[in-house]
Amino acid sequence: MRISDKRCSSSLLLGFVRVPLKGLAAAVALAVVATTGPATADGPDHGPVAEPAQQTEPGYGDSEGHEPGLDPTPERAPTSEVSWLSFPGGVFAVDSLGHTVRYRACDSDTGRVADPNMRVAAGVASGAVVVGGVAYRYRVPLVGRSEGTLEVIGRHRPPVELTGVVVTSPQPPTDPVAGARLFPLSGQLARVVADASLNPSGVTVRDLSGRYGDQQIAVNGSLRPKAASVIKLWILVELLRRVDCGQASLDDGVLVTPEDVVGGTGQLQFETFPQVVTLHRLAQYLIKYSDNVAANVLITYLGGFAPVNALIDSMNQRSTILARRMLDSAAAQRGEENYTSPDDVVSLLGAVWDGEILTPASRDLMIGFMREQTLNTKIPAALPPGVPVAHKTGDLPDASHDVGYYLIPGTETAVAFLTAGPMATGDETVRRMARTVYDFLVTPVDGAVEE
């Protein structure tokens, strides 16, 4: 597992290939564009949209007369309107279009704060805000994998200067030439998505190994279906973040009562209550068995929906929201629903992998839980026996998902396969997408880039 030190960790995602739903049956045009997504309860969408001069199309010729496919490196890195600074113990999020920021760390959370005087120039957002008597002076590039700085100035204590890697969604590839070798996978996945006439589908894939230059590709990456149990990944990350901050211990116990018991997936519903259950077992069951009782108990333990949505907002994941508990049909009938997108899922998985949101110990624990997943009818069922994966499923009558990591040594990859529509046909679409990615990854790379 190729993980950087937390103080200067590598990052998540910016230049990548997106293939829209329209015209999938035709020849696929590959273009690097920024992620957009529907609004969430946190406010209107301010997804990253690069200025025309900053948009790039790897594999196309440029003004210097380079031949197509030979020099996909843009003259300057594209910028995003939203980025976040990863530093030990926290994040600092910037929305340069909405002129808002958010500091969220072990010591405090400012919430979204307006900075009408934010200065945006040369791909860098800078400014200062004061919240609760504490000043936050920042300089955050809007280019992923750059280094940003944040100075925290509190009363009666010396200023603290924090530096860290800037994360955008997606991150720029570390090697655009190697990244171009991943582009043909987009066309293959686009054909699978086009064939899924009953199931609107989206897929995002990010290289984590460096074999493809940490490139990300997507077909309908901003598709926003119901999240189903995929939302449990964010619940787990928020819990582990608190463990990293020293605010909780996985050895701590939580009283689970008969009133907490719900049906659906999981094992806790078959036990006798009341009883005290450790946070470790709740976290493990949350993923291993997709346990709905564990999910609802942890939501209560964390303080409701707000802390999980604060985590989501701090990473600028605009398509994702936790709005109801598991198996809460009354809330669903009121229109209170959990949503996500392939891009947001890979944004989270990438941040976890790169050590930008959790410590290495918590990251390894989370991936370990995902490797224990017992619901294996999708990604694992599509691959040859023994292929190492760590994943999390999501199922509803009108949604079928599987997301996670392919852990093939030297070809580690983050994937998110999301579908809407009938679950049975969605399951098959997920399996087809999962096998398509696997077959591409195990094909030897000869250096040729094919369309």
SESE-32250 format. One record per residue: x, y, z of N, C-alpha, C in turn; residue in one letter. Coordinates in pm, whole numbers, plus 50000, padded with zeros to 5 digits. Last residue first. Layout:
// SESE-32250
XYZXYZXYZA...
END
This chain:
// SESE-32250
492435038747155491105044647173490055033747153E495415031147326494425028047225493135034847258E498735034747368497475040747409496485038447297V501305012647472500485018247366499195023847423A502545000447683502925014247654502085020547544G501634976447752502764976447660503194990447620D500494960848031500624974247974501844974247884V498494931348036499814937748040499804951247971P495504930848215496094930348083497444937348086T494444935548459495364924248452495934922448311V492774957548413493904958948504494904947548488L490794947348241491694957948194492954958448281F489524929148406490164924348285491144934648231D488504947048606489494936848639490244932248513Y486644962248461487794968748523488884958448551V484874941648387485524949848284486764956748340T483934932748632484784923848552485534931648444R482434955248711483534950548795484484941648715A480504956848511481464967748526482684963048605M479174932548564479804934748433480834945948441R478234936948824479184926048798479894928048664R476484958248778477644960148864478674949348837V474604944848619475374956048563476614958648646T473574926848805474304921748688475134932748623E472334944748984473384935649030474234930748913D470374955748817471484964048865472644955648916G468624935048793469414938548675470554947848711T467774935949067468294923749005469134926748883A466814962149123468024957049188468604945049115M465834986448883465594973448948466884967249000P467385019048949466525009748878466434996348947G470915028048953469525029848994468675020148913A474245020149060473145019248965471835023049032T477785022749078476475026449132475425025449023L480885014649168479885010449070478515013049131F484005026049217482645028249264481695025049150A487345018349322486255017349226484925020649295V490865021249330489595024349394488495024349289A493534997849311492595006649242491365008949328T496774984549267495704988249360494844999349297E498744970049137497654975849057496494979649147T500514959049313501064966749203500024973149114G498284933349398499584939849423500144946549298P494954941249408495924933549330497274940349346I492734951349537494014951149607495024941949540L490254973249465490924961449411492334961749469Y487994987149697489364986549647489654972949584Y484715000749646485824996649731487154996849660G481264991649597482365001249590483514996049675V478204985649447479354979549514480544988749490D474604987549436475944993349431476974983549487H471404993549325472374982949350473774988649331S468005003049372469415006749367470264994449394A465354997749437465635005849319467075010849315D465404982049667464634977249552464934984949423P468904984149752467524988049774466714982449658L472184980249871471034974249802469734980649848D475644981149854474454988849886473294983349806G478864970249986477704969649898476624979449943T482264975349986481024977850059479874978349959K485524958850005484414965549940483234967450034H488514947549884487904952950007486754961649960A490024918749734489224930849726488794934849868V492124896849563491914904449687491134917249662P490944867849412491384881549384491114890049508V489804843149473491054846849536491574860649504G488274835449162488424832849306489804837049355P487814863248934488284849648963488454847649113P484804883348978486244881648960486644867248983L482174885649045482534888248905483994885248876A482014882149314481424871849230481804873449083A483134905949414483864893349425483324882349333P481024925149325482424925849281483124912249295I478494906149421478744915749312480214915849272K478074890749641477424886549517477704895749400T478874891549913479864890549806479274886049672N478844901250215477874902150105478674902949975L480854902650400480214889550379479194889550267T483994918150430482624919250380482054905450347Q486594920150510485784909850574484344909450523E487564942450384488034929350333487214917950392R486484961950545485954960450409486404947250347M488104959250770486674956250781486074953750643F490524967850650490394954350702488944950250718G489954994250602490124985550486490044970850529I489855002350874488695003750786488804994450665M492464996950959491334990351024490114990850934L493945014150797494134999750782492984991950846D492995038850896492825035250755492925020050738R493925037851157492485037551132492175033950988S496715038451105496125027551182494625026451157A497115062650958497365049550896496715037950972P494275084351025495645079851049495865066450980T492235100150772492415091150886493905088350904L492515117450563491385119850653491455111050777I494735110350420494415124550429493275127550527E495775085850337496035090450473495725105150494G495065075350095496235084050098496535089750236D492685061450160493885054250115495145062650132W490915082750219491255072650320492565065750282V490825095849976491305103050093491685093450205A489715075549814491055080749788491645087949907G487195072649926488115061349927489545065949903L486105098449873486295093650010487325082450015L486185098349592486815109249667487075104949810S484605076649540486045075349513486815086749578V482145088349617482635076149682484135074749661V481925109949443482065112449586482595100149658D481665096449194482785105549219483015107849367D479235081949228480525075049212481725083949241P477295097149495477665095849354478955087849344S474355096449711475795097949685476025096849536T471845100449967472305100249829473825100849824Y469045093050164470505093550156470915092150010N466075112650223466785101450163468285103850164E462955121850281464265122850347465075110550305E460385120250193461375125350100462745127250161G458655107650354458675122350364459685128650269R459355081650307458095086350250457985101550257Q461655080750462461765079550316460505084550248A460555082250718461405093150670461535092750518A459235057550717458465069850732459265081850683A461295038850699460405040550585459585053350595S464205033850790463225043750835462305047150718D466375017350737465045011350749463995020950804L468715039150884468445027050807467055021750839M467805074350889468385062150945468045050250856R468525101650661467615092850736468385080950789R470495116350541469255123350578468255114550652A473585123350432472915113950522471685121150576L474725129350101474055134250222473505122450300I476625139549818476365129949925475695136450044T477485157449633476375148749594475935139349706S479705171649725478425178549713477255169749676R482165171149921481485160549846480015164449832Q484075186050065483445191649946482775180949858N484925177750306485645172250192484995176450059M483115189950469484505194250483485375188650370S480765176250407480925190050362482385194350367D481245151850538481015152250393481285166150339I481395160750804482525153850742482415154750590L478785170350828479905179650840481175173650781A477355146850808477245156450698478325167250706N478105136651056478465129350935478395138650814V476995156051231478455153751226478895146251101P474115154651163474945166651140476445163751138A472695131851237473155133251099474205144151082F473825122951571472845125051466473475126551329G475975117451736475235130051756474245133151646G477195093251744477955104451687477245117951704L475145077151849476385079251926477145091451875Y473335077051631472975083151760474215086551841T474935063351446474415076751413474035084051541I475255039151582476405047951564475975062051524L472685028751566473265031351697474445040951685V472435025751287471575035051358472105038451497N474485006751233474465019851167473645029851247A473714984551387474974991451416474985005351355A471354978151248471294982051389472554989751426V472374971150997471534983051010471384987651154N475444959950888474474958950996473704971951014D477084947550696476234958850660475094960350761S478874929850795477534924650773476574935350721Y481174946550781481264932150753479904926250719K480244972750857480774969950724480704955050691I479114970451109478594980551016479004977350873L480774953151243479524947951191478904957551089Y482844971851311483114959951230481844954651165Q481484990251470482154994551348482404982751255A480574973851680479614981451599480234985451466L483024965251779482114955451719481054962351634R484084989951868484814981851769483864971951702H482314998552059482385005951933483114997851826L480604970752216481754979552198481674986852063T477484970652372478254966152256479414975952236V475454959652628476484969352591477344963252480V471954952652585473324948552614474274959752569Q468434945252632469584954452619470914947552648P468714919452377468964932952426468034935852543F470224893152198469304896952306469694910652361T470434891551833470954890251969469924895052071E469634896951581469344883551630469854881351773F470564921851511469124920451532468744906851590Q473254918851450472874923051585471404920951613L473624913151181473614902151276473104906151414Q472324924250857473014925450984472834913451073G469654939050663470924932150676471514933950815T466354940050804467274941550693468564934050718G465294955851110465554944151027466544947050916G466334969751427465614970451299466014958151218V466544979951760466594968651667465724971451544V466314998751953467285001451846467244990851736D464634988952145464094999252057465025002351940E466264972352298465334966252201464764976352102P469494989752298468224985652358467334978952254T472844992152373471894989852265470634983852327V475255012752502474075004952539473125004252419L478605008952414477375016552391476195007452426V482005011152532480765003952509479585013352492G485335014752400484175020252470482925012252435D487285005952233486964997252346485765002352426D487725026352062486935015152010486615004852117L487275057852207488075045752200487185034552149S487345092952134486625080352154487635069052149A489035113452100487725116652156486875104252181Q491395111551968491405108552110490085111452178G491355114451697491455126851776491535124151925C490915088351617492215094551588492435107151670D488225086651691489215078151757490605084151737V487165104251508487105107551651488075098951732R487635089651276488255102951292488245107051438R485975067951317487415065951325488175079251336L483455080751277483785074351404485295072951419L483725089451011483545099351118483845093351254E483965064550883485085073950879484935084450989V481405053050931482625046950986483775056850989L479785070450786479555068750929480815063050995I480785065950531481005079050592480755078450743W479925039550490481355042750487481635056150554L477165040150482477795035450606479305037950607K476355045750228476485057150319477165053150450I475905021250115477215027550089477425039350183V473305013050152474265010850262475665016050234S471845039249962471675026350028472775024850134A471845062649815473125057249860473015043149912A470125068349513470055066149657471325058849701K472305083949264471235075149309471125075249462P473585104349069473265105849211472095096949251R476405107948857475105101448881474815101149030L478915117148811478065125448894476645120048910S480085098948638480575099648775479735108248867G479635088048380478525092748463478925093248611N482575073048407481435073148316480225076548402V485935083148469484545081548512483615080848393A489255080348603488325081048492486925079048546I492355092048725490965088648753490165089848625Q495775082348778494715088048695493345083648744Q498215075048881497175079748973496035086648900D499685063948670499915077848707498875083648800G499165037048654498525045848557498605060548601Y500705028848867500885022148738500295030548625R500005040049103500975047249023501215040848887G497975028949250499275022249251500385030249185S495475038049223496145041249349497595036449351L493255050248983494485042849006495135047549136D489805050149008491015057849034492195048449059R486685052548856487835043948883489045052848904V483195052648865484415060448874485525051048919T480075049848706481275043048755482425052948757V476535045948690477725054348692478885046848752G473375040748525474565036048597475685046248589S470025031948502470985042948492472185039948581P468825003048397469545007948515470475019448482N467814992748168466894993848282467525000748402L469984991847993468835000347960467875002248076S472954988647978472114987048097470864995748083A474544995247765473744982947754472764981347869D475915017247858474925019047751474015006947738A477655005248041476625014348090475525016147985V479284991247862478514983947963477364992548013V480385012647720479555002947649478704994647746R481855025147919480735032347857479815022747783A483885006947967482835008648068481625015748010L485335011047731484814997747763483684998747865Q486025037947751485195033347641484575019847669G487645037247982486415045247979485485040547869S489865022747912488895016448002487575024148002L491465040347766490625030847693489605023747781P492835055247980491685060847909490855050547832F495125046148092493875041648154492655045848073L497175058347964497005044047938495725038448001R497305083448066496615081847939496375067247906A498955080548287497515081348307496735079248179G501485082448179501045069448229499525069348247A501215110148123501515100548016501095086548057V500715122548372499675122248268499955112448155P501305114648679502005112248554500985111348443D499535121448871500945124148899501785122348774T496485137948778497365126248779498805130248811P494695158749011495435157148886496265144348890P491735145649172493105150549178493745149949039Q488315156149093489375146649118490725153449131P488655172749376487935161049328487565163049181S491615180149568490495184049483489805171249436T493625189149834492845178349773491715184449692V496875198549922495565202849876494895191449802V498775189650207498465187450067497045192250037V499915214650445499475201550401499175201250254G500575231850750500785230050607500325216150569T499905255750996499665242250946499905241950796L501025273951266501015273251120500915258651077E499655290551532500025277251484499935277451333V500575316451762499975312051635500505298351597P500345311052119501115314251999500385309751873P497605324652306498455313352269499185316752140R495625343352361496535339252469497325326552434H493455333152106493735342152218494705335552315R494905320751796493955321151906494355330752015G495285315551474495735325351573494655326551680I496545294951236495475295951336495985304551450V497205294450900497695299451028496495301351120E497865272150646496805277650730497435281950861L498775264550308499115268150446497905274150516T499385238250066498735250150117499125252750260G500765223749779500865225549924500215238749962E499005202949538499835214249577499935214749729S497195183549483498565179149507499535190749529R495015204949291495295193449375496755189549374G494625238849304495195228149222495565216649315V494145261049441492975254149389493385243249290L495995266949742495905265549596494645257949558P495385286950008495085273449960495035273349808V496075302550281496515303550142496425289450085R494565318850565494825307450476495365311750339Y493945323150898494525329750781495035318850688R491665325751134492175315551043492645322750916Y491345334451475491535338651336492145327151257A488935332551725490105326251665490175330251518V486535342351817487755348451867489035342251814G484655328251668484805325851810486095331251869G486445333851382485305326451435485565323651582V487505352251113487575351251259486285344651307V489465346650820488175347750887488415346651037V491245355750527491255353550671489835355150723A492885344250223492045353250301492175350250449G493015329349897493645333850021492715343450092S493435305749644492475313049727493155316749858A494995304449329495165303449474494075311649542V495155309149056494865295749103495035293649251G495605336549032496645327048991496425313149048A493355344449295494235349049188495285338349160A491005354849507491295343449420492105348549302V490365363549834491055367449711491395354949633R487565370650033488475360649979489065365549846M485725386850148486975393250104487985383050052N483675371250241483425379550122484675386050068P483485342850361484625352050355484465360650230D481335324450572481505333250456482755341650470A481715291450680481875305550714482075313650587V480425261850799480675269750679480645284650713R482065252851110480955252851018481335260950895G484315251351265483725264651248482395264151176T485155229851509484555229951376483865243351361D488075218851700486855226551676486375224851532S490115199951744489835209951847488535217551825D490355183451524490065177351653489615187651756C488625202351266489755195051320489375189451456A487735222251014487205211051094488375202551138R486825251950870487885245450946487245234551030Y485735263750564485345255950682486595249650742R484535291350363485575282350411485025274350528V483335307650064483135302150197484315293050231T482795317349801483545325249899483225320750042H481725302549597480805307449698481455316149803G484145298149462483015304049392482025310049491L485855286149640486245299149587485125305749509S485675270449922484815271649805485075285449747D487765250350116487605263250049486645261649931V488495235350431487825234950301487615248950247A490825219350605490345233050584489815233750443F491025193150851490925197850713490515212450715V493075173751086491955181451038492015185050892G495305159651175494195161851267493035169751212G497595174250963497435164651073496285168551165P495675184950674496785186650768496565177150885F494535192150362494675181150457495885183650544S492355215050231493715213350278493725202350383L490305212749945490475212550089491905209050123W488345230849703489485222649741489555222349892S486545242649429486505237549566487715228849591V487095249949175486525260149262486415255749406E490305241149043488965237549085488415248949170S492525242548757492105246048893490665241748916T495075224148584493735229848593493345232448738P498475233848547497515224748608496145231448616A499565243148225499445246048367498335237348424R499785228047995500785238348019500735242948164E499215192648054498755206348028499865216348059P500475164347893500675173148008500175187147976T500355146747681499085150547744499245160047860P501955141147419502265150247529500975154947595D500995122347239502395121847280502705130447400L498375125147157498725113247232500145113047284G499065144346867498075138946960498585126147026P502225161546868501315152046807500305146946910E502605196346933502845182546970501815173446903H502355223446882502485214446770502815200246806G501815241147075503225239347046503455229346933E499135240147121499615251247041501085249947006S498485204247095498435217247160499065227647070D496445174147053497565182947022497415196347092G495335151547313495095160147199496295169147177Y495905138247547495885130447425495615138647301G493805155847771494975147447747494815139247620P492605185147764492175172747702493405164147676E491665209548008492645202547927492065189847872T490835242348108490415228848080491435222247987Q491605268248124492245259048217491825244648194Q490145283047955491585282947931492295272748019A487565280148069487905273847942489405272847919P487835271848420487685281748315488125275448184E486275243248567487455250348525487115260748420A484325238848830484185240848686485375249148641V483365220449108484465226249037484205227048888P480105229649240481095219949196482165226449112G478275241049409479365249249359480475240049314H474835238549462476035232149409477035242549364D473495252849766473545250749622474865244849579P473435233450078473375245549998473495242349850G473205210850227474155220850274474155233450188D471605192950103470985200950206471915211850258A472915196949768472555189149885471925198349986T472675197549409472765204149539472405194449649A474495174749194473305181449242473525188049377P477745182349051476785173749117475605181549166G480795178948865479635186548909478675177048974T484275179348812483115172648868482025182548899T485675190048497485595190148642484295183948687A487245170648237486355181048284486275180148434V488865158847969489065161448110488195173248149V487415135347746487785149147777487935150647926A486875114347483487465115147616487905129447641L484145101747323485095112847323485595114747464A483435070647189483535078347313484565089247298V481095064546933482505064946974482645074547088A477855056247074478755060946969480185060547018A476605049647302476725039147203477655043147089A476495073047448477435062647490477615052047383L474915095347412475855091847308476825080847346G474665104947743474205107147607475285103147508K476245101547972475295091047934474885092547789L479765111247933478355113647967477465102347917P482725103548076481935099947959480475101747993V485725118848173484315116848202483585113648073R488925116348310488095114348193486665111948234V490485142548505490105128848475489155128348359F492295160748734492065158948592491675144648561G491925154949042491445166648963491315164248813L491985137949388491655137149246491325150449173L493905131749658492715126049601492675128949452L497375128649740496025133149759495005125549680S500175123149966499635125349833498145127349849S501135140950266500555129550195500185133350053S502715152850456502895156850316502325145850226C501915143450698502265157550688502415162050544R501515116050668500345124850685500695139450665K503395100750406503325105850542502205115950552D501575080450168502535090650206502395094050353S501355046850070500765057650146501855067550186I500695020949897501605031949879500995044449944R500854988150000500005000050000500885012350000M
END
